[in-house]
Amino acid sequence: MNHKVLYLVQAAVIAALYVVFTMLARMLGLDSGVIQVRFSEALTILPFFTPAAIPGLFAGCLLSNLLLGNLPLDVIFGSLATLLGALGTYFLSRPLKKDAAAANPGIRKWLAPVPPIVANTLIVPFILAYVYQFEGSIPYFMLTVGAGEVISCGILGLLLMGVLQKYRKYIFISHMR
């Protein structure tokens, strides 16, 4: 199969899944506010498996934020936080010769949720404080957003990774050539 077509299809499917899982979190009242548990953020581990997840996650987050009626700065910077996290996870998945984790690739798997957790913990609190003008301090928002991201990306993401690890060669292309 043509790798470019497969790449586009995987990115589109990931974007669609991101939107569906975000809407599910919205129906349950978990998608916005000071503590956010977006099920879709579990998908941020997907760049560990395929680079197609990077544009897929970005497009899914952008579309979700637009469909939810978020304010423009939230749409832009929230989506950029997801993009930065996806890029971080992708680069973390690629071993470097002199990388200490290269000797133990399992360590990289456990670290895969860290870039999206960090990106969202550093960016989203400013959106909450300055765009939505929620009551509270930036450190407080970092704590609450970070907690939600640990649940979404860390716990749910690693559970998803465990399931996908078994089927990765059937589901994902590893690299475009």
N, C-alpha and C positions, 0 to 999 in steps of 0.2 A: 504494500500500500504506500502511496505517496506520503512521505513524512510531513510535508507542509500541510497537506489536508488533514492528516491525523492531528497535528499540532493545533490547527484551528478548531477542529471538532472538540478536542480535549479542553481547550481554553473556553469554548462556548458552553460546554457541559458544566465545567467548574463555575463559570459565571452564573449559569442558571441555577445550579445547586446553592450557590451563595445567596441568591435572591430568595429562593424557596425557604432556606433555613432561617434567613433573617425575618421573613414574613411570619414564619412559625413562632419565632421568639417574640415578634410584635404581638401576635394573637395571645400569647401568654404573659405579655407585659414585661418582658425581660430585655428588650432590645435597646432601650434608651434610659436616660437618667444618670444618676450618680454612679450606681452599680449597674453595669451592663453585662448580661450574659447572652451574647449572640451565638447561637449554635453554629452559625456560619463561620465564626472565627476558628472553629476546629479545623476547617479546611486550610488554614494557613500553614499547615504542615505539608501540604501537597507539593510545594516547590522542592521538597526533599526528594520527591520521586520524578518530577518532570518540570522542565522550564515553562511548559505551556500553562502551568498554574499561575505564573506571575501575571500575565495579562488577564487571565481568567479571574483571578481574585480582585485585581484592580477594577476591571469592568463590572464584576458582580457587586462590589462594594459601592462603586459610583452609582450604578443603577438602583441598588437598594436604597441608598441615601436620597436619591431623587424621588423614588416612588414613595418613600416615607414622608416626603415633604420637608426634609431637613433644610435648614438655612444654608445659603450658598457657601459660606466659609466652612461650614461643617462638611458639606458635600466634598469640597476641594481638599481640605486638610485631613479629614477622616479617611478619605480614599487614599491620599498620599501616605498616611500612616500604614495602611494595609499594604500598599505597594512597597514601602521601605521594609516592612516586616517580611514580605514575600521574597524580596531580593536577598535579605539577610539569610533567610532559611535556605534559599537556593545556593548561595555561596558557601554556606556552612556544610552543605551536602557534598561539595566537591573537595576531595582530599588534596592537600598540598604535600609535596614531598617532605618538607621539613616541619610540617605541622605535627604537634605533639599528639593530636587526635588521630593522625594517619595510622599510627601503630595500633589504635583501637577504634575502628570505625563505629562501634556501638555507642561510643561517647557522643559522636555527632548526632546520632539518632535521638538521644535523650536531650540534646541541646536544641533540636529543631524548633521547638516552640518559643525559645528565648527571644529571637529577633522580633516577632510580632508582639510579644508581651512588652518588650522594652519600647518599641516604636509607639505603640498605643498608650502606654503608661506615660511617656514623655510628651505626646502631642495632644491626646484627647482632653486632659485636664484643662488645657488652655482654651479649648473649644467650649468646654462647659462653663468656664469662668468668664470668658470675654465675649463669646458669641451668644450663649444662652443666659449669661449672667446669673448662674445658680449661686445660691448662698453657700459659702465655704471657701477654704483656702486652696491654693494650688497643691500643697503637700497632702491635704486631705483628699483631694480629687485623685492625686497620684496613687494614694493608698486604695481608694475604692475602685478606680478603673483598673489598677494593677490586680486587685483581687478578682474582679470579673474576668480579666484576661487570663489569669492563672487557671480559673475554672474552664473557660472556653478553649484557650489554646493549649494550656498545659495538660489538664486532666482529660478533657474530651478529645483534644488533638492527639495526645499520645495513645489513647484508646483506639482512635481511628487509625493511627499509624500501625499499631499492632495488628489490626485486621488487614490493612492494605499491604503490609509487608509480605504476607503469604501469597498475595496475588499480583504483586507489582509487575512481574514480567508479562502478565496477560492484559493488564490494564493500561500501563504507561509506556510511553517511549522515553528512554532515558535522556537522550540528547539528539537534537536535530543535526543531521549531517547533510 
